[in-house]
Amino acid sequence: MRGLGTLICLLTLASQAPASAPDHSPRPLARQAVAQAAPAPRPSVVVTAAPDGTLSRLRPEARPSAPAAAPAQDPRAVEEPAVTPDVSTAGSALVKAFAARSPQAIALSVRPLVRPKALVEKAMARRRERARGAVCGDLAIQGQEVGFVPGRIPACGIDNAVKLRSVAGVSLSQQALVDCTTARTLKRWIEEGLKPAVGSQGGGVAGLRVAAHYACRTRNNRPGGKVSEHGKGRAIDIAGVMLRDGSEISVLRDWGGGAKGRALKQMHRTACGRFGTVLGPGSDGYHRDHLHFDTARYRSGSYCR
């Protein structure tokens, strides 16, 4: 019976149609097999004939490089080529013609022109001359170092005197003998007080008319009085301001009237605080024709009248 059952099973299996095999194996292929299975692009090759008549393959041709992309052009850029003329050789007519070509053109070269040798030497000589004439360690204070100045009485004299001829570009009508503290204070007043007060009147300030400087005497020349600040080299008297057009602002004539009078009042006001003592017309009968400035120091502050 067991043999009969086995025979029936074999006959049943043989009578059934065999199933078709799958197209691909469910198992994943190895990497090498995948690479061989995938069709690779066939690069163009160069085939040449060998000397023996056989064909030989060379290395595939390199791919042509992509053309370099042109840089994006700024629409604001000027279409005309930027050309900077050489002003050292071009005349004024060429420069004007170049500037007329385009409103955006640079008419002049940004490179500074080489200064002529003679001009440089002249400037250097002027600088050396200023350095030789500088006193109190300031190029703007021009004059001569004098040193110790003895007085005929003990309270007079100057330890380190200088003789000024110009200060901050303003000439003095006579050389003034003072100390460096007074010279520096005078410079600050000229730059910050005098020049702004005068402004453009008469073309500006050209010089100062000096009425007095160092003098070993008492205050207002009174017998038995205290020694004046003039006797210590700390004072200077200004009678007027010389202008570039040849005219003058006079303390005696112009005080209290017109534009010149207003300028004098401003000079007086701006000197107060810089100098220790400032006296002018109206302070007393001795100062009706000049402004007195000195660098005396008081505990109560500047004395201005």
Buried (B, 14 or more C-beta within 10 A) or exposed (E): EEEEEEEEEEEEEEEEEEEEEEEEEEEEEEEEEEEEEEEEEEEEEEEEEEEEEEEEEEEEEEEEEEEEEEEEEEEEEEEEEEEEBEBEEBEEEEBEEBBEEEEEBEBEBEEEEEEEEEEEEEEEEEEEEEEEBBBBEBEBBBBBEBEEBEBEEEEBBBEBBBBBBBBBBBBBBBBBBBBBBBBBBBBBBBBBBBBEBBEEBBEBBBBBBBBBBBBBBBEEEEEEEEBBBBBBBBBBBBBBBBBBEEBBBBBEEBBEEEEBBEBBBBBBBBBBEBBBBBBBBEBEEEBEBBBBBBBBEEEEEBBBB
